[in-house]
Each structure stands twice: as C-alpha cells, then as structure tokens.
Amino acid sequence: MAVPLEQTQGNDTARLLAEEKTRSTQALELVASGRHAEALQVYQQSLEIKMATVGPNHATVGPLHSKMASTYKTLGKLADALVSYEKALAVATIIFGTGHKNVGSVHSSIAKLLVSMARHSEALQHYRASLDIKIATVGPHHDSVERVILNISDVLVVQGKHEEAQKQVQRLAFLRRPK
C-alpha cells in the first residue's frame, strides 16, 4: 500500500524541523563557547531548513535572523549584521504588526548596531520607533522606556545636539517623578 504524498511530505517536514531544532541548539552552544564563525554556518543551515519548511515569514524565522545578526556583529561583520536585523524587522512586522513589542526590540537592536557604525541619524529613527512602541505596550514609566530615552540622549550628545539631549533628560525626570 502506497503512502499518500501529503503524509510523506508531513513526515519530511517533521524530520527537517527536528533537524533544524538540533542545529539551532548546536549554534547556541557554539556561540556560548566563543566559536562564532562556526555558529554562523550552523545558523545558515538552520535558516535554509526553516525557509524550506515554514517559509520566510514564519514567526520562528525572525528570531533566527536576529541571532545571525548578533553573531555577525560579534565577528565584526556589521554590514551583514544590519542586513540580518533588517530581515528580522521585516518578518516581525509582517507577523506582529508595527506596534508589537518584538518589533520594538528589533528596532532597538538595529539602533545599537547603527550607533556602532557611526550612523547616528538612522540610529535615532530606530530608537524613536522603539520608544513609541515601548510607551504604547508597557507604558511610559517602564524601565525599558527609560533605557531608550537614555540611548536617544546619548546619540544626541554624540551628534552635538546638547539641547535636544537635555530635553530627553528632562523628559526622563518627568517620567521618574512620583505619581
């Protein structure tokens, strides 16, 4: 008796996803042991499996792009890191919408990377997007909002925009005041 094609494909998908999970775990172990170049290769294999099984816009693909971006950043491959973070942002936006906390987190990661690349104006755009999302999702008095405001202030100081930076600090003082 022949096995239906759909069942065969389902078994292949399950096998591939199990293999992908093993590779993801292996990549995390490699990162933990400082073997980032090897981890990147394993992440790439994991990504190929994800793309073949669940497609490019699945909720599990975005975090994989972020892990790859972080690994690229560690290796000093900042342009590659940015490309991976941008892919993570695109997937997160498709899956969750523009105002979701995961989207805000990716914006913050991109902003930090852009600061390290001395691309401060672009970093500010991403920090501000992250700030808007954080205020909408966790409220203006949350610690994560404070961190983003401080990051914005730091970038403004680097740009020589001291008055704008001071306004951010005043905003922070206003948010910190007792209710």
CNS distance restraints for C-alpha pairs under 8 A (distance, minus, plus):
assign (resid   3 and name CA) (resid   7 and name CA) 6.73 0.50 0.50
assign (resid   3 and name CA) (resid   8 and name CA) 6.70 0.50 0.50
assign (resid   4 and name CA) (resid   8 and name CA) 6.48 0.50 0.50
assign (resid   5 and name CA) (resid   9 and name CA) 6.16 0.50 0.50
assign (resid   6 and name CA) (resid  10 and name CA) 6.09 0.50 0.50
assign (resid   7 and name CA) (resid  11 and name CA) 6.18 0.50 0.50
assign (resid   8 and name CA) (resid  12 and name CA) 6.22 0.50 0.50
assign (resid   9 and name CA) (resid  13 and name CA) 6.05 0.50 0.50
assign (resid  10 and name CA) (resid  14 and name CA) 6.12 0.50 0.50
assign (resid  11 and name CA) (resid  15 and name CA) 6.12 0.50 0.50
assign (resid  12 and name CA) (resid  16 and name CA) 6.04 0.50 0.50
assign (resid  13 and name CA) (resid  17 and name CA) 6.03 0.50 0.50
assign (resid  13 and name CA) (resid  53 and name CA) 5.99 0.50 0.50
assign (resid  14 and name CA) (resid  18 and name CA) 6.16 0.50 0.50
assign (resid  15 and name CA) (resid  19 and name CA) 6.22 0.50 0.50
assign (resid  16 and name CA) (resid  20 and name CA) 6.07 0.50 0.50
assign (resid  16 and name CA) (resid  49 and name CA) 6.56 0.50 0.50
assign (resid  16 and name CA) (resid  53 and name CA) 7.40 0.50 0.50
assign (resid  17 and name CA) (resid  21 and name CA) 6.16 0.50 0.50
assign (resid  17 and name CA) (resid  49 and name CA) 7.20 0.50 0.50
assign (resid  17 and name CA) (resid  50 and name CA) 7.34 0.50 0.50
assign (resid  17 and name CA) (resid  53 and name CA) 7.30 0.50 0.50
assign (resid  18 and name CA) (resid  22 and name CA) 6.35 0.50 0.50
assign (resid  19 and name CA) (resid  23 and name CA) 6.23 0.50 0.50
assign (resid  20 and name CA) (resid  24 and name CA) 6.10 0.50 0.50
assign (resid  20 and name CA) (resid  45 and name CA) 7.85 0.50 0.50
assign (resid  20 and name CA) (resid  46 and name CA) 5.04 0.50 0.50
assign (resid  20 and name CA) (resid  49 and name CA) 6.18 0.50 0.50
assign (resid  20 and name CA) (resid  50 and name CA) 7.15 0.50 0.50
assign (resid  21 and name CA) (resid  25 and name CA) 6.25 0.50 0.50
assign (resid  21 and name CA) (resid  46 and name CA) 7.76 0.50 0.50
assign (resid  22 and name CA) (resid  26 and name CA) 6.16 0.50 0.50
assign (resid  23 and name CA) (resid  27 and name CA) 6.07 0.50 0.50
assign (resid  23 and name CA) (resid  42 and name CA) 6.12 0.50 0.50
assign (resid  23 and name CA) (resid  43 and name CA) 7.16 0.50 0.50
assign (resid  23 and name CA) (resid  45 and name CA) 7.54 0.50 0.50
assign (resid  23 and name CA) (resid  46 and name CA) 5.93 0.50 0.50
assign (resid  24 and name CA) (resid  28 and name CA) 6.30 0.50 0.50
assign (resid  24 and name CA) (resid  42 and name CA) 7.27 0.50 0.50
assign (resid  24 and name CA) (resid  43 and name CA) 6.45 0.50 0.50
assign (resid  24 and name CA) (resid  46 and name CA) 6.32 0.50 0.50
assign (resid  25 and name CA) (resid  29 and name CA) 6.31 0.50 0.50
assign (resid  26 and name CA) (resid  30 and name CA) 6.20 0.50 0.50
assign (resid  26 and name CA) (resid  39 and name CA) 7.58 0.50 0.50
assign (resid  26 and name CA) (resid  42 and name CA) 7.40 0.50 0.50
assign (resid  27 and name CA) (resid  31 and name CA) 6.19 0.50 0.50
assign (resid  27 and name CA) (resid  38 and name CA) 7.67 0.50 0.50
assign (resid  27 and name CA) (resid  39 and name CA) 4.49 0.50 0.50
assign (resid  27 and name CA) (resid  40 and name CA) 7.25 0.50 0.50
assign (resid  27 and name CA) (resid  42 and name CA) 5.65 0.50 0.50
assign (resid  27 and name CA) (resid  43 and name CA) 6.10 0.50 0.50
assign (resid  28 and name CA) (resid  32 and name CA) 6.14 0.50 0.50
assign (resid  28 and name CA) (resid  39 and name CA) 7.13 0.50 0.50
assign (resid  29 and name CA) (resid  33 and name CA) 6.24 0.50 0.50
assign (resid  30 and name CA) (resid  34 and name CA) 6.26 0.50 0.50
assign (resid  30 and name CA) (resid  35 and name CA) 5.01 0.50 0.50
assign (resid  30 and name CA) (resid  36 and name CA) 6.42 0.50 0.50
assign (resid  30 and name CA) (resid  38 and name CA) 6.84 0.50 0.50
assign (resid  30 and name CA) (resid  39 and name CA) 5.27 0.50 0.50
assign (resid  31 and name CA) (resid  35 and name CA) 5.49 0.50 0.50
assign (resid  31 and name CA) (resid  36 and name CA) 5.21 0.50 0.50
assign (resid  31 and name CA) (resid  39 and name CA) 5.92 0.50 0.50
assign (resid  31 and name CA) (resid  71 and name CA) 7.70 0.50 0.50
assign (resid  35 and name CA) (resid  39 and name CA) 6.25 0.50 0.50
assign (resid  36 and name CA) (resid  40 and name CA) 6.09 0.50 0.50
assign (resid  36 and name CA) (resid  71 and name CA) 6.16 0.50 0.50
assign (resid  36 and name CA) (resid  74 and name CA) 7.49 0.50 0.50
assign (resid  36 and name CA) (resid  75 and name CA) 6.95 0.50 0.50
assign (resid  37 and name CA) (resid  41 and name CA) 6.63 0.50 0.50
assign (resid  37 and name CA) (resid  71 and name CA) 7.92 0.50 0.50
assign (resid  37 and name CA) (resid  75 and name CA) 7.32 0.50 0.50
assign (resid  38 and name CA) (resid  42 and name CA) 6.45 0.50 0.50
assign (resid  39 and name CA) (resid  43 and name CA) 6.04 0.50 0.50
assign (resid  39 and name CA) (resid  71 and name CA) 7.72 0.50 0.50
assign (resid  40 and name CA) (resid  44 and name CA) 6.13 0.50 0.50
assign (resid  40 and name CA) (resid  68 and name CA) 6.33 0.50 0.50
assign (resid  40 and name CA) (resid  71 and name CA) 6.54 0.50 0.50
assign (resid  40 and name CA) (resid  72 and name CA) 7.50 0.50 0.50
assign (resid  41 and name CA) (resid  45 and name CA) 6.40 0.50 0.50
assign (resid  42 and name CA) (resid  46 and name CA) 6.16 0.50 0.50
assign (resid  43 and name CA) (resid  47 and name CA) 6.05 0.50 0.50
assign (resid  43 and name CA) (resid  64 and name CA) 7.36 0.50 0.50
assign (resid  43 and name CA) (resid  67 and name CA) 7.99 0.50 0.50
assign (resid  43 and name CA) (resid  68 and name CA) 6.50 0.50 0.50
assign (resid  44 and name CA) (resid  48 and name CA) 6.24 0.50 0.50
assign (resid  44 and name CA) (resid  68 and name CA) 7.91 0.50 0.50
assign (resid  45 and name CA) (resid  49 and name CA) 6.40 0.50 0.50
assign (resid  46 and name CA) (resid  50 and name CA) 6.24 0.50 0.50
assign (resid  47 and name CA) (resid  51 and name CA) 6.07 0.50 0.50
assign (resid  47 and name CA) (resid  61 and name CA) 7.21 0.50 0.50
assign (resid  47 and name CA) (resid  64 and name CA) 6.99 0.50 0.50
assign (resid  47 and name CA) (resid  65 and name CA) 7.97 0.50 0.50
assign (resid  48 and name CA) (resid  52 and name CA) 6.23 0.50 0.50
assign (resid  49 and name CA) (resid  53 and name CA) 6.11 0.50 0.50
assign (resid  50 and name CA) (resid  54 and name CA) 5.53 0.50 0.50
assign (resid  50 and name CA) (resid  55 and name CA) 6.39 0.50 0.50
assign (resid  50 and name CA) (resid  56 and name CA) 7.51 0.50 0.50
assign (resid  50 and name CA) (resid  61 and name CA) 6.76 0.50 0.50
assign (resid  51 and name CA) (resid  55 and name CA) 4.30 0.50 0.50
assign (resid  51 and name CA) (resid  56 and name CA) 5.22 0.50 0.50
assign (resid  51 and name CA) (resid  61 and name CA) 7.82 0.50 0.50
assign (resid  54 and name CA) (resid  58 and name CA) 6.08 0.50 0.50
assign (resid  56 and name CA) (resid  61 and name CA) 6.47 0.50 0.50
assign (resid  56 and name CA) (resid  91 and name CA) 7.60 0.50 0.50
assign (resid  57 and name CA) (resid  61 and name CA) 6.61 0.50 0.50
assign (resid  57 and name CA) (resid  62 and name CA) 7.62 0.50 0.50
assign (resid  57 and name CA) (resid  91 and name CA) 5.31 0.50 0.50
assign (resid  57 and name CA) (resid  94 and name CA) 7.04 0.50 0.50
assign (resid  57 and name CA) (resid  95 and name CA) 7.12 0.50 0.50
assign (resid  58 and name CA) (resid  62 and name CA) 7.38 0.50 0.50
assign (resid  58 and name CA) (resid  91 and name CA) 7.26 0.50 0.50
assign (resid  58 and name CA) (resid  95 and name CA) 7.23 0.50 0.50
assign (resid  59 and name CA) (resid  63 and name CA) 7.74 0.50 0.50
assign (resid  59 and name CA) (resid  91 and name CA) 7.25 0.50 0.50
assign (resid  59 and name CA) (resid  92 and name CA) 7.12 0.50 0.50
assign (resid  59 and name CA) (resid  95 and name CA) 6.25 0.50 0.50
assign (resid  60 and name CA) (resid  64 and name CA) 6.74 0.50 0.50
assign (resid  61 and name CA) (resid  65 and name CA) 6.39 0.50 0.50
assign (resid  61 and name CA) (resid  88 and name CA) 7.51 0.50 0.50
assign (resid  61 and name CA) (resid  91 and name CA) 7.28 0.50 0.50
assign (resid  62 and name CA) (resid  66 and name CA) 6.39 0.50 0.50
assign (resid  62 and name CA) (resid  87 and name CA) 7.01 0.50 0.50
assign (resid  62 and name CA) (resid  88 and name CA) 4.21 0.50 0.50
assign (resid  62 and name CA) (resid  89 and name CA) 7.13 0.50 0.50
assign (resid  62 and name CA) (resid  90 and name CA) 7.93 0.50 0.50
assign (resid  62 and name CA) (resid  91 and name CA) 5.33 0.50 0.50
assign (resid  62 and name CA) (resid  92 and name CA) 6.02 0.50 0.50
assign (resid  63 and name CA) (resid  67 and name CA) 6.21 0.50 0.50
assign (resid  63 and name CA) (resid  88 and name CA) 6.49 0.50 0.50
assign (resid  64 and name CA) (resid  68 and name CA) 6.23 0.50 0.50
assign (resid  64 and name CA) (resid  88 and name CA) 7.74 0.50 0.50
assign (resid  65 and name CA) (resid  69 and name CA) 6.10 0.50 0.50
assign (resid  65 and name CA) (resid  84 and name CA) 5.24 0.50 0.50
assign (resid  65 and name CA) (resid  85 and name CA) 6.35 0.50 0.50
assign (resid  65 and name CA) (resid  87 and name CA) 6.50 0.50 0.50
assign (resid  65 and name CA) (resid  88 and name CA) 5.20 0.50 0.50
assign (resid  66 and name CA) (resid  70 and name CA) 6.17 0.50 0.50
assign (resid  66 and name CA) (resid  84 and name CA) 6.40 0.50 0.50
assign (resid  66 and name CA) (resid  85 and name CA) 5.52 0.50 0.50
assign (resid  66 and name CA) (resid  88 and name CA) 5.77 0.50 0.50
assign (resid  66 and name CA) (resid 106 and name CA) 7.78 0.50 0.50
assign (resid  67 and name CA) (resid  71 and name CA) 6.25 0.50 0.50
assign (resid  68 and name CA) (resid  72 and name CA) 6.09 0.50 0.50
assign (resid  68 and name CA) (resid  81 and name CA) 7.19 0.50 0.50
assign (resid  68 and name CA) (resid  84 and name CA) 6.59 0.50 0.50
assign (resid  69 and name CA) (resid  73 and name CA) 6.10 0.50 0.50
assign (resid  69 and name CA) (resid  80 and name CA) 7.04 0.50 0.50
assign (resid  69 and name CA) (resid  81 and name CA) 4.03 0.50 0.50
assign (resid  69 and name CA) (resid  82 and name CA) 6.73 0.50 0.50
assign (resid  69 and name CA) (resid  83 and name CA) 7.65 0.50 0.50
assign (resid  69 and name CA) (resid  84 and name CA) 5.00 0.50 0.50
assign (resid  69 and name CA) (resid  85 and name CA) 5.67 0.50 0.50
assign (resid  70 and name CA) (resid  74 and name CA) 6.26 0.50 0.50
assign (resid  70 and name CA) (resid  81 and name CA) 6.57 0.50 0.50
assign (resid  71 and name CA) (resid  75 and name CA) 6.30 0.50 0.50
assign (resid  71 and name CA) (resid  81 and name CA) 7.60 0.50 0.50
assign (resid  72 and name CA) (resid  76 and name CA) 6.28 0.50 0.50
assign (resid  72 and name CA) (resid  77 and name CA) 5.03 0.50 0.50
assign (resid  72 and name CA) (resid  78 and name CA) 6.49 0.50 0.50
assign (resid  72 and name CA) (resid  80 and name CA) 6.30 0.50 0.50
assign (resid  72 and name CA) (resid  81 and name CA) 4.99 0.50 0.50
assign (resid  73 and name CA) (resid  77 and name CA) 5.47 0.50 0.50
assign (resid  73 and name CA) (resid  78 and name CA) 5.24 0.50 0.50
assign (resid  73 and name CA) (resid  80 and name CA) 7.92 0.50 0.50
assign (resid  73 and name CA) (resid  81 and name CA) 5.48 0.50 0.50
assign (resid  73 and name CA) (resid 113 and name CA) 7.80 0.50 0.50
assign (resid  77 and name CA) (resid  81 and name CA) 6.21 0.50 0.50
assign (resid  78 and name CA) (resid  82 and name CA) 6.14 0.50 0.50
assign (resid  78 and name CA) (resid 113 and name CA) 7.38 0.50 0.50
assign (resid  78 and name CA) (resid 117 and name CA) 7.35 0.50 0.50
assign (resid  79 and name CA) (resid  83 and name CA) 6.40 0.50 0.50
assign (resid  80 and name CA) (resid  84 and name CA) 6.29 0.50 0.50
assign (resid  81 and name CA) (resid  85 and name CA) 6.15 0.50 0.50
assign (resid  81 and name CA) (resid 113 and name CA) 7.98 0.50 0.50
assign (resid  82 and name CA) (resid  86 and name CA) 6.05 0.50 0.50
assign (resid  82 and name CA) (resid 110 and name CA) 6.78 0.50 0.50
assign (resid  82 and name CA) (resid 113 and name CA) 7.18 0.50 0.50
assign (resid  82 and name CA) (resid 114 and name CA) 7.94 0.50 0.50
assign (resid  83 and name CA) (resid  87 and name CA) 6.30 0.50 0.50
assign (resid  84 and name CA) (resid  88 and name CA) 6.24 0.50 0.50
assign (resid  85 and name CA) (resid  89 and name CA) 6.11 0.50 0.50
assign (resid  85 and name CA) (resid 106 and name CA) 6.95 0.50 0.50
assign (resid  85 and name CA) (resid 109 and name CA) 7.53 0.50 0.50
assign (resid  85 and name CA) (resid 110 and name CA) 6.25 0.50 0.50
assign (resid  86 and name CA) (resid  90 and name CA) 6.18 0.50 0.50
assign (resid  86 and name CA) (resid 110 and name CA) 7.60 0.50 0.50
assign (resid  87 and name CA) (resid  91 and name CA) 6.25 0.50 0.50
assign (resid  88 and name CA) (resid  92 and name CA) 6.07 0.50 0.50
assign (resid  88 and name CA) (resid 106 and name CA) 7.09 0.50 0.50
assign (resid  89 and name CA) (resid  93 and name CA) 6.00 0.50 0.50
assign (resid  89 and name CA) (resid 103 and name CA) 6.24 0.50 0.50
assign (resid  89 and name CA) (resid 106 and name CA) 5.85 0.50 0.50
assign (resid  89 and name CA) (resid 107 and name CA) 7.19 0.50 0.50
assign (resid  90 and name CA) (resid  94 and name CA) 6.25 0.50 0.50
assign (resid  91 and name CA) (resid  95 and name CA) 6.10 0.50 0.50
assign (resid  92 and name CA) (resid  96 and name CA) 5.68 0.50 0.50
assign (resid  92 and name CA) (resid  97 and name CA) 7.14 0.50 0.50
assign (resid  92 and name CA) (resid 102 and name CA) 6.70 0.50 0.50
assign (resid  92 and name CA) (resid 103 and name CA) 5.65 0.50 0.50
assign (resid  93 and name CA) (resid  97 and name CA) 4.57 0.50 0.50
assign (resid  93 and name CA) (resid  98 and name CA) 5.25 0.50 0.50
assign (resid  93 and name CA) (resid 100 and name CA) 7.94 0.50 0.50
assign (resid  93 and name CA) (resid 103 and name CA) 6.18 0.50 0.50
assign (resid  96 and name CA) (resid 100 and name CA) 5.83 0.50 0.50
assign (resid  96 and name CA) (resid 102 and name CA) 7.75 0.50 0.50
assign (resid  96 and name CA) (resid 103 and name CA) 7.51 0.50 0.50
assign (resid  97 and name CA) (resid 103 and name CA) 7.72 0.50 0.50
assign (resid  98 and name CA) (resid 103 and name CA) 6.46 0.50 0.50
assign (resid  99 and name CA) (resid 103 and name CA) 6.81 0.50 0.50
assign (resid  99 and name CA) (resid 104 and name CA) 7.34 0.50 0.50
assign (resid  99 and name CA) (resid 133 and name CA) 5.38 0.50 0.50
assign (resid  99 and name CA) (resid 136 and name CA) 7.66 0.50 0.50
assign (resid  99 and name CA) (resid 137 and name CA) 7.85 0.50 0.50
assign (resid 100 and name CA) (resid 104 and name CA) 6.52 0.50 0.50
assign (resid 100 and name CA) (resid 133 and name CA) 6.69 0.50 0.50
assign (resid 100 and name CA) (resid 137 and name CA) 7.31 0.50 0.50
assign (resid 101 and name CA) (resid 105 and name CA) 6.22 0.50 0.50
assign (resid 101 and name CA) (resid 133 and name CA) 6.43 0.50 0.50
assign (resid 101 and name CA) (resid 134 and name CA) 6.56 0.50 0.50
assign (resid 101 and name CA) (resid 137 and name CA) 6.55 0.50 0.50
assign (resid 102 and name CA) (resid 106 and name CA) 6.38 0.50 0.50
assign (resid 103 and name CA) (resid 107 and name CA) 6.28 0.50 0.50
assign (resid 103 and name CA) (resid 130 and name CA) 7.66 0.50 0.50
assign (resid 103 and name CA) (resid 133 and name CA) 7.96 0.50 0.50
assign (resid 104 and name CA) (resid 108 and name CA) 6.32 0.50 0.50
assign (resid 104 and name CA) (resid 129 and name CA) 6.86 0.50 0.50
assign (resid 104 and name CA) (resid 130 and name CA) 4.28 0.50 0.50
assign (resid 104 and name CA) (resid 131 and name CA) 7.43 0.50 0.50
assign (resid 104 and name CA) (resid 133 and name CA) 5.63 0.50 0.50
assign (resid 104 and name CA) (resid 134 and name CA) 6.63 0.50 0.50
assign (resid 105 and name CA) (resid 109 and name CA) 6.31 0.50 0.50
assign (resid 105 and name CA) (resid 130 and name CA) 6.72 0.50 0.50
assign (resid 106 and name CA) (resid 110 and name CA) 6.14 0.50 0.50
assign (resid 107 and name CA) (resid 111 and name CA) 6.11 0.50 0.50
assign (resid 107 and name CA) (resid 126 and name CA) 5.03 0.50 0.50
assign (resid 107 and name CA) (resid 127 and name CA) 6.48 0.50 0.50
assign (resid 107 and name CA) (resid 129 and name CA) 6.73 0.50 0.50
assign (resid 107 and name CA) (resid 130 and name CA) 5.46 0.50 0.50
assign (resid 108 and name CA) (resid 112 and name CA) 6.20 0.50 0.50
assign (resid 108 and name CA) (resid 126 and name CA) 6.34 0.50 0.50
assign (resid 108 and name CA) (resid 127 and name CA) 5.66 0.50 0.50
assign (resid 108 and name CA) (resid 130 and name CA) 5.87 0.50 0.50
assign (resid 108 and name CA) (resid 148 and name CA) 7.84 0.50 0.50
assign (resid 109 and name CA) (resid 113 and name CA) 6.30 0.50 0.50
assign (resid 110 and name CA) (resid 114 and name CA) 6.10 0.50 0.50
assign (resid 110 and name CA) (resid 123 and name CA) 7.17 0.50 0.50
assign (resid 110 and name CA) (resid 126 and name CA) 6.79 0.50 0.50
assign (resid 111 and name CA) (resid 115 and name CA) 6.18 0.50 0.50
assign (resid 111 and name CA) (resid 122 and name CA) 7.28 0.50 0.50
assign (resid 111 and name CA) (resid 123 and name CA) 4.14 0.50 0.50
assign (resid 111 and name CA) (resid 124 and name CA) 6.86 0.50 0.50
assign (resid 111 and name CA) (resid 125 and name CA) 7.81 0.50 0.50
assign (resid 111 and name CA) (resid 126 and name CA) 5.28 0.50 0.50
assign (resid 111 and name CA) (resid 127 and name CA) 5.79 0.50 0.50
assign (resid 112 and name CA) (resid 116 and name CA) 6.47 0.50 0.50
assign (resid 112 and name CA) (resid 123 and name CA) 6.93 0.50 0.50
assign (resid 113 and name CA) (resid 117 and name CA) 6.38 0.50 0.50
assign (resid 113 and name CA) (resid 123 and name CA) 7.88 0.50 0.50
assign (resid 114 and name CA) (resid 118 and name CA) 6.20 0.50 0.50
assign (resid 114 and name CA) (resid 119 and name CA) 5.07 0.50 0.50
assign (resid 114 and name CA) (resid 120 and name CA) 6.54 0.50 0.50
assign (resid 114 and name CA) (resid 122 and name CA) 6.84 0.50 0.50
assign (resid 114 and name CA) (resid 123 and name CA) 5.25 0.50 0.50
assign (resid 115 and name CA) (resid 119 and name CA) 5.63 0.50 0.50
assign (resid 115 and name CA) (resid 120 and name CA) 5.49 0.50 0.50
assign (resid 115 and name CA) (resid 123 and name CA) 5.92 0.50 0.50
assign (resid 115 and name CA) (resid 155 and name CA) 7.54 0.50 0.50
assign (resid 119 and name CA) (resid 123 and name CA) 6.25 0.50 0.50
assign (resid 120 and name CA) (resid 124 and name CA) 6.14 0.50 0.50
assign (resid 120 and name CA) (resid 155 and name CA) 6.36 0.50 0.50
assign (resid 120 and name CA) (resid 159 and name CA) 7.30 0.50 0.50
assign (resid 121 and name CA) (resid 125 and name CA) 6.59 0.50 0.50
assign (resid 122 and name CA) (resid 126 and name CA) 6.55 0.50 0.50
assign (resid 123 and name CA) (resid 127 and name CA) 6.10 0.50 0.50
assign (resid 123 and name CA) (resid 155 and name CA) 7.93 0.50 0.50
assign (resid 124 and name CA) (resid 128 and name CA) 5.94 0.50 0.50
assign (resid 124 and name CA) (resid 152 and name CA) 6.31 0.50 0.50
assign (resid 124 and name CA) (resid 155 and name CA) 7.09 0.50 0.50
assign (resid 125 and name CA) (resid 129 and name CA) 6.21 0.50 0.50
assign (resid 126 and name CA) (resid 130 and name CA) 6.08 0.50 0.50
assign (resid 127 and name CA) (resid 131 and name CA) 6.03 0.50 0.50
assign (resid 127 and name CA) (resid 148 and name CA) 6.47 0.50 0.50
assign (resid 127 and name CA) (resid 151 and name CA) 7.53 0.50 0.50
assign (resid 127 and name CA) (resid 152 and name CA) 6.44 0.50 0.50
assign (resid 128 and name CA) (resid 132 and name CA) 6.19 0.50 0.50
assign (resid 128 and name CA) (resid 152 and name CA) 7.56 0.50 0.50
assign (resid 129 and name CA) (resid 133 and name CA) 6.35 0.50 0.50
assign (resid 130 and name CA) (resid 134 and name CA) 6.07 0.50 0.50
assign (resid 130 and name CA) (resid 148 and name CA) 7.49 0.50 0.50
assign (resid 131 and name CA) (resid 135 and name CA) 6.08 0.50 0.50
assign (resid 131 and name CA) (resid 145 and name CA) 6.22 0.50 0.50
assign (resid 131 and name CA) (resid 148 and name CA) 6.10 0.50 0.50
assign (resid 131 and name CA) (resid 149 and name CA) 7.30 0.50 0.50
assign (resid 132 and name CA) (resid 136 and name CA) 6.24 0.50 0.50
assign (resid 133 and name CA) (resid 137 and name CA) 6.04 0.50 0.50
assign (resid 134 and name CA) (resid 138 and name CA) 5.59 0.50 0.50
assign (resid 134 and name CA) (resid 139 and name CA) 6.76 0.50 0.50
assign (resid 134 and name CA) (resid 140 and name CA) 7.63 0.50 0.50
assign (resid 134 and name CA) (resid 144 and name CA) 7.25 0.50 0.50
assign (resid 134 and name CA) (resid 145 and name CA) 6.07 0.50 0.50
assign (resid 135 and name CA) (resid 139 and name CA) 4.45 0.50 0.50
assign (resid 135 and name CA) (resid 140 and name CA) 4.79 0.50 0.50
assign (resid 135 and name CA) (resid 142 and name CA) 7.99 0.50 0.50
assign (resid 135 and name CA) (resid 145 and name CA) 6.54 0.50 0.50
assign (resid 136 and name CA) (resid 140 and name CA) 7.79 0.50 0.50
assign (resid 138 and name CA) (resid 142 and name CA) 6.24 0.50 0.50
assign (resid 139 and name CA) (resid 145 and name CA) 7.90 0.50 0.50
assign (resid 140 and name CA) (resid 145 and name CA) 6.26 0.50 0.50
assign (resid 140 and name CA) (resid 175 and name CA) 6.83 0.50 0.50
assign (resid 141 and name CA) (resid 145 and name CA) 6.82 0.50 0.50
assign (resid 141 and name CA) (resid 146 and name CA) 7.49 0.50 0.50
assign (resid 141 and name CA) (resid 175 and name CA) 5.87 0.50 0.50
assign (resid 141 and name CA) (resid 176 and name CA) 6.95 0.50 0.50
assign (resid 142 and name CA) (resid 146 and name CA) 6.77 0.50 0.50
assign (resid 143 and name CA) (resid 147 and name CA) 6.42 0.50 0.50
assign (resid 144 and name CA) (resid 148 and name CA) 6.42 0.50 0.50
assign (resid 145 and name CA) (resid 149 and name CA) 6.26 0.50 0.50
assign (resid 146 and name CA) (resid 150 and name CA) 6.21 0.50 0.50
assign (resid 146 and name CA) (resid 172 and name CA) 6.57 0.50 0.50
assign (resid 147 and name CA) (resid 151 and name CA) 6.19 0.50 0.50
assign (resid 148 and name CA) (resid 152 and name CA) 6.14 0.50 0.50
assign (resid 149 and name CA) (resid 153 and name CA) 6.18 0.50 0.50
assign (resid 149 and name CA) (resid 168 and name CA) 6.31 0.50 0.50
assign (resid 149 and name CA) (resid 169 and name CA) 7.64 0.50 0.50
assign (resid 149 and name CA) (resid 172 and name CA) 6.94 0.50 0.50
assign (resid 150 and name CA) (resid 154 and name CA) 6.13 0.50 0.50
assign (resid 150 and name CA) (resid 168 and name CA) 7.42 0.50 0.50
assign (resid 150 and name CA) (resid 169 and name CA) 7.29 0.50 0.50
assign (resid 151 and name CA) (resid 155 and name CA) 6.30 0.50 0.50
assign (resid 152 and name CA) (resid 156 and name CA) 6.23 0.50 0.50
assign (resid 152 and name CA) (resid 165 and name CA) 7.45 0.50 0.50
assign (resid 152 and name CA) (resid 168 and name CA) 7.45 0.50 0.50
assign (resid 153 and name CA) (resid 157 and name CA) 6.25 0.50 0.50
assign (resid 153 and name CA) (resid 164 and name CA) 7.54 0.50 0.50
assign (resid 153 and name CA) (resid 165 and name CA) 4.43 0.50 0.50
assign (resid 153 and name CA) (resid 166 and name CA) 7.31 0.50 0.50
assign (resid 153 and name CA) (resid 168 and name CA) 5.79 0.50 0.50
assign (resid 153 and name CA) (resid 169 and name CA) 6.94 0.50 0.50
assign (resid 154 and name CA) (resid 158 and name CA) 6.38 0.50 0.50
assign (resid 154 and name CA) (resid 165 and name CA) 7.14 0.50 0.50
assign (resid 155 and name CA) (resid 159 and name CA) 6.26 0.50 0.50
assign (resid 156 and name CA) (resid 160 and name CA) 6.26 0.50 0.50
assign (resid 156 and name CA) (resid 161 and name CA) 5.03 0.50 0.50
assign (resid 156 and name CA) (resid 162 and name CA) 6.55 0.50 0.50
assign (resid 156 and name CA) (resid 164 and name CA) 6.69 0.50 0.50
assign (resid 156 and name CA) (resid 165 and name CA) 5.34 0.50 0.50
assign (resid 157 and name CA) (resid 161 and name CA) 5.46 0.50 0.50
assign (resid 157 and name CA) (resid 162 and name CA) 5.35 0.50 0.50
assign (resid 157 and name CA) (resid 165 and name CA) 6.02 0.50 0.50
assign (resid 161 and name CA) (resid 165 and name CA) 6.25 0.50 0.50
assign (resid 162 and name CA) (resid 166 and name CA) 6.04 0.50 0.50
assign (resid 163 and name CA) (resid 167 and name CA) 6.33 0.50 0.50
assign (resid 164 and name CA) (resid 168 and name CA) 6.49 0.50 0.50
assign (resid 165 and name CA) (resid 169 and name CA) 6.45 0.50 0.50
assign (resid 166 and name CA) (resid 170 and name CA) 6.17 0.50 0.50
assign (resid 167 and name CA) (resid 171 and name CA) 6.06 0.50 0.50
assign (resid 168 and name CA) (resid 172 and name CA) 6.18 0.50 0.50
assign (resid 169 and name CA) (resid 173 and name CA) 6.24 0.50 0.50
assign (resid 170 and name CA) (resid 174 and name CA) 6.18 0.50 0.50
assign (resid 171 and name CA) (resid 175 and name CA) 6.27 0.50 0.50
assign (resid 172 and name CA) (resid 176 and name CA) 6.13 0.50 0.50
assign (resid 173 and name CA) (resid 177 and name CA) 6.27 0.50 0.50
